[in-house]
């Protein structure tokens, strides 16, 4: 097994910290770096998985720092805010109703009700 370059390792750890699945990370590594890695090899960089139990302190710290930043910045992502999602659903329902697509409008209204519950 060859050693991965540091920037690839950092990419893997950051992607896993952002809740990407090992399959998603493997596909992204192939596209971005031209490296084919198995899901198991990717999972070894996840400190919360059994495969990543022996992950080095540097990568473990980077993982939790990245995860912390992601969770702290959720408020900056509009779609993570319920009020934003409801406003968008309201606009889309009104547009669907104006176009005469009452079935779509009803589905959107149901979705909004589930969102607000």
MDTraj code that builds the backbone (N, CA, C; nanometers):
import mdtraj as md
import numpy as np

residues = "UNK UNK UNK UNK UNK UNK UNK UNK UNK UNK UNK UNK UNK UNK UNK UNK UNK UNK UNK UNK UNK UNK UNK UNK UNK UNK UNK UNK UNK UNK UNK UNK UNK UNK UNK UNK UNK UNK UNK UNK UNK UNK UNK UNK UNK UNK UNK UNK UNK UNK UNK UNK UNK UNK UNK UNK UNK UNK UNK UNK UNK UNK UNK UNK UNK UNK UNK UNK UNK UNK UNK UNK UNK UNK UNK UNK UNK UNK UNK UNK UNK UNK UNK UNK UNK UNK UNK UNK UNK UNK UNK UNK UNK UNK UNK UNK UNK UNK UNK UNK UNK UNK UNK UNK UNK UNK UNK UNK UNK UNK UNK UNK UNK UNK UNK UNK UNK".split()
xyz = np.array([
    [0.0845, -0.1170, 0.0000],
    [0.0000, 0.0000, 0.0000],
    [0.0896, 0.1241, 0.0000],
    [0.0681, 0.2132, -0.0944],
    [0.1507, 0.3325, -0.1040],
    [0.1004, 0.4400, -0.0081],
    [0.1925, 0.5252, 0.0326],
    [0.1588, 0.6363, 0.1205],
    [0.0963, 0.7474, 0.0379],
    [-0.0086, 0.8054, 0.0901],
    [-0.0766, 0.9141, 0.0196],
    [-0.0087, 1.0465, 0.0496],
    [-0.0061, 1.1374, -0.0481],
    [0.0474, 1.2711, -0.0228],
    [-0.0359, 1.3425, 0.0842],
    [0.0266, 1.4320, 0.1560],
    [-0.0389, 1.5027, 0.2658],
    [-0.1636, 1.5779, 0.2251],
    [-0.1604, 1.6411, 0.1076],
    [-0.2773, 1.7186, 0.0665],
    [-0.3970, 1.6277, 0.0360],
    [-0.3718, 1.5064, -0.0085],
    [-0.4805, 1.4115, -0.0323],
    [-0.5374, 1.3638, 0.1013],
    [-0.4495, 1.3361, 0.1964],
    [-0.4936, 1.2957, 0.3305],
    [-0.5796, 1.4048, 0.3936],
    [-0.5343, 1.5282, 0.3815],
    [-0.6096, 1.6411, 0.4379],
    [-0.7470, 1.6528, 0.3719],
    [-0.7517, 1.6322, 0.2415],
    [-0.8781, 1.6371, 0.1687],
    [-0.9737, 1.5287, 0.2198],
    [-0.9221, 1.4084, 0.2374],
    [-1.0035, 1.2959, 0.2843],
    [-1.0585, 1.3245, 0.4243],
    [-0.9714, 1.3676, 0.5140],
    [-1.0132, 1.3947, 0.6518],
    [-1.1185, 1.5055, 0.6553],
    [-1.0971, 1.6117, 0.5791],
    [-1.1921, 1.7230, 0.5773],
    [-1.3269, 1.6793, 0.5207],
    [-1.3246, 1.5999, 0.4154],
    [-1.4498, 1.5538, 0.3550],
    [-1.5269, 1.4636, 0.4518],
    [-1.4567, 1.3746, 0.5193],
    [-1.5231, 1.2878, 0.6165],
    [-1.5789, 1.3691, 0.7334],
    [-1.5067, 1.4725, 0.7740],
    [-1.5532, 1.5582, 0.8828],
    [-1.6800, 1.6330, 0.8437],
    [-1.6969, 1.6561, 0.7143],
    [-1.8159, 1.7253, 0.6636],
    [-1.9289, 1.6276, 0.6303],
    [-1.9209, 1.5079, 0.6858],
    [-2.0242, 1.4057, 0.6736],
    [-2.0382, 1.3464, 0.5343],
    [-1.9369, 1.3564, 0.4501],
    [-1.9396, 1.2858, 0.3229],
    [-1.9178, 1.1380, 0.3508],
    [-1.9833, 1.0525, 0.2752],
    [-1.9664, 0.9084, 0.2944],
    [-1.8325, 0.8656, 0.2338],
    [-1.7787, 0.7520, 0.2765],
    [-1.6549, 0.7033, 0.2158],
    [-1.6665, 0.6853, 0.0643],
    [-1.7834, 0.6456, 0.0162],
    [-1.8033, 0.6308, -0.1277],
    [-1.7931, 0.7659, -0.1988],
    [-1.8547, 0.8683, -0.1390],
    [-1.8486, 1.0022, -0.1977],
    [-1.7052, 1.0538, -0.1990],
    [-1.6326, 1.0300, -0.0903],
    [-1.4945, 1.0772, -0.0807],
    [-1.4069, 1.0040, -0.1825],
    [-1.4248, 0.8729, -0.1955],
    [-1.3464, 0.7961, -0.2926],
    [-1.3697, 0.8477, -0.4340],
    [-1.4954, 0.8771, -0.4672],
    [-1.5260, 0.9306, -0.6002],
    [-1.4626, 1.0674, -0.6202],
    [-1.4668, 1.1516, -0.5184],
    [-1.4080, 1.2851, -0.5290],
    [-1.2562, 1.2781, -0.5401],
    [-1.1936, 1.1873, -0.4672],
    [-1.0480, 1.1713, -0.4751],
    [-1.0085, 1.1259, -0.6149],
    [-1.0883, 1.0381, -0.6731],
    [-1.0588, 0.9912, -0.8096],
    [-1.0678, 1.1062, -0.9095],
    [-1.1717, 1.1890, -0.8955],
    [-1.1900, 1.3020, -0.9872],
    [-1.0829, 1.4086, -0.9655],
    [-1.0589, 1.4452, -0.8394],
    [-0.9698, 1.5575, -0.8095],
    [-0.8215, 1.5235, -0.8149],
    [-0.7865, 1.3985, -0.7814],
    [-0.6448, 1.3634, -0.7712],
    [-0.6048, 1.2470, -0.8604],
    [-0.7001, 1.1830, -0.9254],
    [-0.6698, 1.0709, -1.0128],
    [-0.6269, 0.9454, -0.9389],
    [-0.6618, 0.9348, -0.8112],
    [-0.6255, 0.8180, -0.7309],
    [-0.7490, 0.7331, -0.7062],
    [-0.7344, 0.6036, -0.7229],
    [-0.8446, 0.5113, -0.6965],
    [-0.8213, 0.4495, -0.5593],
    [-0.9117, 0.4815, -0.4653],
    [-0.9012, 0.4312, -0.3286],
    [-1.0287, 0.3561, -0.2944],
    [-1.0147, 0.2521, -0.2144],
    [-1.1312, 0.1765, -0.1721],
    [-1.2033, 0.2494, -0.0597],
    [-1.3270, 0.2116, -0.0405],
    [-1.4060, 0.2680, 0.0679],
    [-1.3408, 0.2369, 0.2026],
    [-1.2845, 0.1176, 0.2147],
    [-1.2198, 0.0783, 0.3393],
    [-1.0970, 0.1646, 0.3678],
    [-1.0224, 0.1956, 0.2645],
    [-0.9034, 0.2798, 0.2847],
    [-0.9446, 0.4210, 0.3256],
    [-1.0499, 0.4713, 0.2674],
    [-1.1013, 0.6038, 0.3041],
    [-1.1486, 0.6019, 0.4492],
    [-1.2189, 0.4968, 0.4869],
    [-1.2744, 0.4890, 0.6217],
    [-1.1659, 0.4864, 0.7289],
    [-1.0466, 0.4456, 0.6937],
    [-0.9361, 0.4439, 0.7891],
    [-0.8949, 0.5845, 0.8320],
    [-0.9447, 0.6866, 0.7634],
    [-0.9140, 0.8257, 0.7981],
    [-1.0237, 0.8873, 0.8839],
    [-1.1226, 0.8080, 0.9225],
    [-1.2348, 0.8566, 1.0036],
    [-1.2131, 0.8124, 1.1483],
    [-1.1831, 0.9049, 1.2390],
    [-1.1506, 0.8663, 1.3765],
    [-1.2670, 0.8091, 1.4558],
    [-1.3888, 0.8245, 1.4078],
    [-1.5049, 0.7722, 1.4798],
    [-1.5466, 0.6339, 1.4310],
    [-1.4685, 0.5773, 1.3427],
    [-1.4943, 0.4431, 1.2916],
    [-1.3877, 0.3482, 1.3445],
    [-1.4224, 0.2233, 1.3493],
    [-1.3273, 0.1232, 1.3979],
    [-1.1994, 0.1235, 1.3137],
    [-1.2139, 0.1386, 1.1826],
    [-1.0973, 0.1388, 1.0940],
    [-1.0041, 0.2564, 1.1220],
    [-1.0574, 0.3653, 1.1755],
    [-0.9766, 0.4838, 1.2022],
    [-0.9314, 0.4965, 1.3461],
    [-0.9409, 0.3902, 1.4210],
    [-0.9062, 0.3951, 1.5637],
    [-0.7595, 0.4332, 1.5862],
    [-0.6730, 0.4001, 1.4921],
    [-0.5298, 0.4289, 1.5096],
    [-0.4859, 0.5522, 1.4305],
    [-0.5811, 0.6356, 1.3942],
    [-0.5495, 0.7573, 1.3193],
    [-0.4626, 0.8495, 1.4035],
    [-0.3631, 0.9093, 1.3422],
    [-0.2695, 0.9953, 1.4128],
    [-0.3354, 1.1177, 1.4747],
    [-0.2701, 1.1714, 1.5759],
    [-0.3233, 1.2862, 1.6502],
    [-0.3443, 1.4075, 1.5596],
    [-0.2544, 1.4292, 1.4654],
    [-0.2647, 1.5442, 1.3741],
    [-0.3940, 1.5373, 1.2930],
    [-0.4206, 1.4188, 1.2372],
    [-0.5391, 1.4036, 1.1524],
    [-0.6664, 1.4017, 1.2361],
    [-0.6586, 1.3438, 1.3538],
    [-0.7728, 1.3413, 1.4448],
    [-0.8109, 1.4849, 1.4840],
    [-0.7109, 1.5660, 1.5176],
    [-0.7355, 1.7060, 1.5541],
    [-0.7952, 1.7825, 1.4371],
    [-0.7428, 1.7576, 1.3169],
    [-0.7946, 1.8250, 1.1981],
    [-0.9403, 1.7857, 1.1730],
    [-0.9710, 1.6585, 1.1914],
    [-1.1075, 1.6097, 1.1731],
    [-1.2040, 1.6840, 1.2655],
    [-1.1724, 1.6876, 1.3945],
    [-1.2642, 1.7496, 1.4907],
    [-1.2686, 1.9011, 1.4764],
    [-1.1597, 1.9620, 1.4348],
    [-1.1601, 2.1069, 1.4101],
    [-1.2502, 2.1393, 1.2906],
    [-1.2376, 2.0616, 1.1839],
    [-1.3199, 2.0826, 1.0647],
    [-1.4669, 2.0573, 1.0954],
    [-1.4952, 1.9511, 1.1692],
    [-1.6330, 1.9189, 1.2059],
    [-1.6917, 2.0314, 1.2910],
    [-1.6127, 2.0834, 1.3847],
    [-1.6599, 2.1929, 1.4693],
    [-1.6920, 2.3171, 1.3885],
    [-1.6059, 2.3507, 1.2930],
    [-1.6316, 2.4666, 1.2072],
    [-1.7586, 2.4475, 1.1257],
    [-1.7767, 2.3267, 1.0721],
    [-1.8952, 2.2995, 0.9923],
    [-2.0211, 2.3190, 1.0756],
    [-2.0232, 2.2622, 1.1932],
    [-2.1417, 2.2734, 1.2784],
    [-2.1654, 2.4165, 1.3243],
    [-2.0587, 2.4921, 1.3469],
    [-2.0726, 2.6321, 1.3881],
    [-2.1235, 2.7200, 1.2748],
    [-2.0946, 2.6815, 1.1506],
    [-2.1322, 2.7632, 1.0357],
    [-2.2666, 2.7246, 0.9757],
    [-2.3359, 2.6304, 1.0366],
    [-2.4652, 2.5898, 0.9817],
    [-2.5628, 2.7061, 0.9741],
    [-2.5536, 2.7991, 1.0666],
    [-2.6436, 2.9143, 1.0650],
    [-2.6197, 3.0047, 0.9442],
    [-2.5014, 2.9946, 0.8843],
    [-2.4692, 3.0761, 0.7673],
    [-2.5229, 3.0155, 0.6378],
    [-2.5735, 2.8936, 0.6433],
    [-2.6276, 2.8267, 0.5254],
    [-2.7787, 2.8475, 0.5261],
    [-2.8297, 2.9270, 0.4325],
    [-2.9717, 2.9624, 0.4370],
    [-3.0660, 2.8425, 0.4430],
    [-3.0390, 2.7392, 0.3657],
    [-3.1323, 2.6274, 0.3604],
    [-3.1376, 2.5504, 0.4913],
    [-3.0426, 2.5727, 0.5791],
    [-3.0444, 2.5085, 0.7107],
    [-3.1407, 2.5782, 0.8062],
    [-3.1905, 2.6929, 0.7661],
    [-3.2818, 2.7713, 0.8493],
    [-3.4265, 2.7405, 0.8092],
    [-3.5073, 2.7017, 0.9069],
    [-3.6457, 2.6646, 0.8807],
    [-3.7242, 2.7800, 0.8188],
    [-3.7040, 2.9008, 0.8668],
    [-3.7776, 3.0162, 0.8140],
    [-3.7478, 3.0357, 0.6653],
    [-3.6226, 3.0188, 0.6265],
    [-3.5853, 3.0322, 0.4847],
    [-3.6559, 2.9251, 0.4016],
    [-3.6528, 2.8012, 0.4495],
    [-3.7155, 2.6924, 0.3742],
    [-3.8648, 2.7159, 0.3575],
    [-3.9300, 2.7644, 0.4636],
    [-4.0734, 2.7904, 0.4547],
    [-4.1038, 2.9050, 0.3589],
    [-4.0197, 3.0070, 0.3571],
    [-4.0403, 3.1183, 0.2631],
    [-4.0276, 3.0700, 0.1188],
    [-3.9280, 2.9852, 0.0935],
    [-3.9099, 2.9313, -0.0423],
    [-4.0298, 2.8455, -0.0807],
    [-4.0734, 2.7598, 0.0100],
    [-4.1897, 2.6756, -0.0186],
    [-4.3141, 2.7607, -0.0445],
    [-4.3283, 2.8704, 0.0291],
    [-4.4415, 2.9604, 0.0071],
    [-4.4380, 3.0201, -0.1334],
    [-4.3207, 3.0658, -0.1750],
    [-4.3074, 3.1233, -0.3098],
    [-4.3359, 3.0190, -0.4177],
    [-4.2840, 2.8989, -0.3994],
    [-4.3028, 2.7943, -0.5000],
    [-4.4491, 2.7511, -0.5058],
    [-4.5143, 2.7402, -0.3904],
    [-4.6564, 2.7031, -0.3885],
    [-4.7406, 2.8091, -0.4577],
    [-4.7110, 2.9351, -0.4315],
    [-4.7859, 3.0434, -0.4963],
    [-4.7663, 3.0402, -0.6471],
    [-4.6433, 3.0133, -0.6906],
    [-4.6147, 3.0070, -0.8340],
    [-4.6856, 2.8872, -0.8976],
    [-4.6835, 2.7725, -0.8301],
    [-4.7519, 2.6544, -0.8832],
    [-4.9021, 2.6793, -0.8937],
    [-4.9586, 2.7441, -0.7938],
    [-5.1016, 2.7744, -0.7967],
    [-5.1341, 2.8724, -0.9089],
    [-5.0493, 2.9727, -0.9277],
    [-5.0710, 3.0704, -1.0348],
    [-5.0646, 3.0044, -1.1725],
    [-4.9861, 2.9000, -1.1841],
    [-4.9741, 2.8290, -1.3122],
    [-5.0862, 2.7263, -1.3301],
    [-5.1697, 2.7103, -1.2279],
    [-5.2797, 2.6155, -1.2366],
    [-5.2408, 2.4732, -1.2005],
    [-5.1217, 2.4549, -1.1476],
    [-5.0756, 2.3222, -1.1085],
    [-5.1114, 2.2996, -0.9616],
    [-5.2393, 2.2692, -0.9380],
    [-5.2905, 2.2581, -0.8019],
    [-5.2388, 2.1333, -0.7307],
    [-5.2105, 2.0291, -0.8060],
    [-5.1550, 1.9071, -0.7456],
    [-5.0175, 1.9359, -0.6859],
    [-4.9326, 2.0045, -0.7613],
    [-4.8003, 2.0416, -0.7103],
    [-4.8130, 2.1367, -0.5922],
    [-4.9039, 2.2333, -0.6022],
    [-4.9245, 2.3281, -0.4923],
    [-4.9659, 2.2551, -0.3652],
    [-5.0527, 2.1571, -0.3780],
    [-5.0973, 2.0802, -0.2612],
    [-4.9806, 2.0017, -0.1999],
    [-4.8965, 1.9417, -0.2846],
    [-4.7799, 1.8677, -0.2332],
    [-4.6845, 1.9609, -0.1604],
    [-4.6645, 2.0800, -0.2128],
    [-4.5746, 2.1765, -0.1495],
    [-4.6325, 2.2232, -0.0156],
    [-4.7632, 2.2437, -0.0102],
    [-4.8281, 2.2835, 0.1139],
    [-4.8136, 2.1735, 0.2191],
    [-4.8273, 2.0483, 0.1773],
    [-4.8067, 1.9351, 0.2691],
    [-4.6620, 1.9325, 0.3211],
    [-4.5687, 1.9577, 0.2302],
    [-4.4277, 1.9606, 0.2703],
    [-4.4029, 2.0730, 0.3699],
    [-4.4615, 2.1885, 0.3468],
    [-4.4458, 2.3016, 0.4377],
    [-4.5044, 2.2690, 0.5755],
    [-4.6177, 2.1985, 0.5762],
    [-4.6794, 2.1607, 0.7041],
    [-4.5891, 2.0647, 0.7800],
    [-4.5261, 1.9698, 0.7087],
    [-4.4326, 1.8783, 0.7754],
    [-4.3113, 1.9550, 0.8272],
    [-4.2666, 2.0518, 0.7507],
    [-4.1499, 2.1328, 0.7903],
    [-4.1793, 2.2123, 0.9166],
    [-4.3002, 2.2658, 0.9261],
    [-4.3372, 2.3495, 1.0398],
    [-4.3716, 2.2697, 1.1657],
    [-4.3992, 2.1429, 1.1465],
    [-4.4394, 2.0581, 1.2617],
    [-4.3243, 2.0283, 1.3533],
])
top = md.Topology()
chain = top.add_chain()
for i, resn in enumerate(residues, 1):
    res = top.add_residue(resn, chain, resSeq=i)
    for name in ("N", "CA", "C"):
        top.add_atom(name, md.element.get_by_symbol(name[0]), res)
traj = md.Trajectory(xyz[None], top)
